Amino acid sequence: MPPTKSVVITGASSGLGLHVAVELARADWHVVLGCRAPERGAAAAALIRERSPAASLEVLEMDLASLDSVRAAASALATGGRPPLHALVSNAGVQVANGVRRSADGHELTFATNHLGHFLLIRLLLDHVAEPGRVVLVSSGTHMGPRHSFGFPAPVWADPALLADPDHSPMDATGRGGRQRYATSKLANLYTTYELARRLGERRITANAFDPGLMPLTGLSRDYPTRIRRVYEALGAFSPLILTFPGSRRRPRPRKGQDQRGGHHGGGSASGLRNRKADDPVGSVLTAHGVVRLMWQV
Ligand SMILES: NC(=O)c1ccc[n+]([C@@H]2O[C@H](COP(=O)([O-])OP(=O)(O)OC[C@H]3O[C@@H](n4cnc5c(N)ncnc54)[C@H](OP(=O)(O)O)[C@@H]3O)[C@@H](O)[C@H]2O)c1
């Protein structure tokens, strides 16, 4: 049977985004691979087809660090020609840990990619999301500070205009400043999710922030010094043990009968936040396949 629902996944060329694309293609979604480099998108599509020959896929060029590119991708998505768009997974991410870099628009690159590009994409696509729908923002646990997040420095929140402007940012150009910028961009994902959930009102679209936990073997640490990347590689080899590190043990299983929905039902939705109230319908889906599980109710 041809797919009846489409999902857009940003950063689908590697890491988590690619795995989510594999699983959703297998689950008969039409998968739009949002990738900044068409050749990496094509390679991802080929890999997915190797695993699921009947997969329904398309590669859409989308550079989250360019607002014009995001606008162009959003208008291509609004024109139709595919099953209705029921889900958006805002997954693409970078962590500039080496100096300060700027996006095509001159904004600080980590904040631009992780927050600004996705914020614009969601705003432009929201009216085109069919009900029931789901918007997932892949965030992290780094907003919780070093004790709960593998020693990661806590975010430094400020007016988003300052966070976007490297010349006026409260964070410096050191590696620590780079990690603070990453944590801050992920906090922005959480704030966006809460506000989105509030604004969705009665629409049957849920918003979730999703923390995948520590994934040491993805490309996210590509900007780190070699010695740190080696530590990550070693951690990857012992991945089951990683669950014992502080900041990694944040994968509560859904309790029996617990709703996996977020959004307007709970006044916000941020899977991965600790200390959720027992009746909070969020914070329930935190496994590596959590994004895919979230889709079951769409
Ligand atoms: N790894 C972890 O421990 C961890 C923990 C918590 C949260 N996360 C989050 O999980 C998400 C996925 O990261 P990952 O670990 O899977 O890392 P990854 O392997 O580096 O994947 C990141 C993806 O984002 C894409 N991307 C980067 N900049 C982009 C841009 N300007 N426009 C479009 N796509 C862009 C990359 O594309 P290219 O192939 O073109 O580079 C790649 O497909 C991120 O949001 C990250 O913050 C990761």
The ligand as an SDF file (V2000), in Angstrom:
LIG
                    3D

 48 52  0  0  0  0  0  0  0  0999 V2000
   25.1580   12.8270   20.0120 N   0  0  0  0  0  0  0  0  0  0  0  0
   24.6560   13.0630   21.2390 C   0  0  0  0  0  0  0  0  0  0  0  0
   25.1790   12.6130   22.2800 O   0  0  0  0  0  0  0  0  0  0  0  0
   23.4160   13.9100   21.3770 C   0  0  0  0  0  0  0  0  0  0  0  0
   22.8500   14.0700   22.6570 C   0  0  0  0  0  0  0  0  0  0  0  0
   21.7150   14.8360   22.7960 C   0  0  0  0  0  0  0  0  0  0  0  0
   21.1340   15.4140   21.6890 C   0  0  0  0  0  0  0  0  0  0  0  0
   21.6890   15.2630   20.4540 N   0  0  0  0  0  0  0  0  0  0  0  0
   21.0350   15.9210   19.3040 C   0  0  0  0  0  0  0  0  0  0  0  0
   20.6780   14.9180   18.3600 O   0  0  0  0  0  0  0  0  0  0  0  0
   20.5590   15.5330   17.0620 C   0  0  0  0  0  0  0  0  0  0  0  0
   21.2730   14.6770   16.0360 C   0  0  0  0  0  0  0  0  0  0  0  0
   22.6480   14.7230   16.2800 O   0  0  0  0  0  0  0  0  0  0  0  0
   23.6000   13.4570   16.0600 P   0  0  0  0  0  0  0  0  0  0  0  0
   24.1800   13.1250   17.3750 O   0  0  0  0  0  0  0  0  0  0  0  0
   22.8980   12.4190   15.2820 O   0  0  0  0  0  0  0  0  0  0  0  0
   24.7850   14.1460   15.2260 O   0  0  0  0  0  0  0  0  0  0  0  0
   25.2470   14.0160   13.7040 P   0  0  0  0  0  0  0  0  0  0  0  0
   25.5460   12.6070   13.3650 O   0  0  0  0  0  0  0  0  0  0  0  0
   26.3340   15.0190   13.5380 O   0  0  0  0  0  0  0  0  0  0  0  0
   23.9680   14.4590   12.8750 O   0  0  0  0  0  0  0  0  0  0  0  0
   23.6450   15.8220   12.7240 C   0  0  0  0  0  0  0  0  0  0  0  0
   22.8690   15.9900   11.4500 C   0  0  0  0  0  0  0  0  0  0  0  0
   22.5500   17.3770   11.3300 O   0  0  0  0  0  0  0  0  0  0  0  0
   22.9150   17.7920   10.0370 C   0  0  0  0  0  0  0  0  0  0  0  0
   23.2330   19.2130    9.9820 N   0  0  0  0  0  0  0  0  0  0  0  0
   24.2040   19.8890   10.6240 C   0  0  0  0  0  0  0  0  0  0  0  0
   24.1610   21.1730   10.2770 N   0  0  0  0  0  0  0  0  0  0  0  0
   23.1530   21.3060    9.3760 C   0  0  0  0  0  0  0  0  0  0  0  0
   22.6240   22.3860    8.6560 C   0  0  0  0  0  0  0  0  0  0  0  0
   23.1430   23.6130    8.7400 N   0  0  0  0  0  0  0  0  0  0  0  0
   21.5790   22.1650    7.8440 N   0  0  0  0  0  0  0  0  0  0  0  0
   21.0630   20.9280    7.7090 C   0  0  0  0  0  0  0  0  0  0  0  0
   21.5210   19.8560    8.3640 N   0  0  0  0  0  0  0  0  0  0  0  0
   22.5630   20.0620    9.1950 C   0  0  0  0  0  0  0  0  0  0  0  0
   24.1240   16.9510    9.6560 C   0  0  0  0  0  0  0  0  0  0  0  0
   24.2760   16.9790    8.2460 O   0  0  0  0  0  0  0  0  0  0  0  0
   25.6680   16.6990    7.4930 P   0  0  0  0  0  0  0  0  0  0  0  0
   25.6840   15.2330    7.1940 O   0  0  0  0  0  0  0  0  0  0  0  0
   25.5550   17.5420    6.2750 O   0  0  0  0  0  0  0  0  0  0  0  0
   26.7630   17.1320    8.4060 O   0  0  0  0  0  0  0  0  0  0  0  0
   23.6760   15.6100   10.1990 C   0  0  0  0  0  0  0  0  0  0  0  0
   22.8020   14.9620    9.3110 O   0  0  0  0  0  0  0  0  0  0  0  0
   21.1330   16.9400   17.2070 C   0  0  0  0  0  0  0  0  0  0  0  0
   20.0780   17.8670   17.3110 O   0  0  0  0  0  0  0  0  0  0  0  0
   21.9120   16.8700   18.5160 C   0  0  0  0  0  0  0  0  0  0  0  0
   22.0100   18.1360   19.1350 O   0  0  0  0  0  0  0  0  0  0  0  0
   22.8130   14.5160   20.2640 C   0  0  0  0  0  0  0  0  0  0  0  0
  1  2  1  0
  2  3  2  0
  2  4  1  0
  4  5  1  0
  4 48  2  0
  5  6  2  0
  6  7  1  0
  7  8  2  0
  8  9  1  0
  8 48  1  0
  9 10  1  0
  9 46  1  0
 10 11  1  0
 11 12  1  0
 11 44  1  0
 12 13  1  0
 13 14  1  0
 14 15  2  0
 14 16  1  0
 14 17  1  0
 17 18  1  0
 18 19  2  0
 18 20  1  0
 18 21  1  0
 21 22  1  0
 22 23  1  0
 23 24  1  0
 23 42  1  0
 24 25  1  0
 25 26  1  0
 25 36  1  0
 26 27  1  0
 26 35  1  0
 27 28  2  0
 28 29  1  0
 29 30  1  0
 29 35  2  0
 30 31  1  0
 30 32  2  0
 32 33  1  0
 33 34  2  0
 34 35  1  0
 36 37  1  0
 36 42  1  0
 37 38  1  0
 38 39  2  0
 38 40  1  0
 38 41  1  0
 42 43  1  0
 44 45  1  0
 44 46  1  0
 46 47  1  0
M  CHG  2   8   1  16  -1
M  END
$$$$
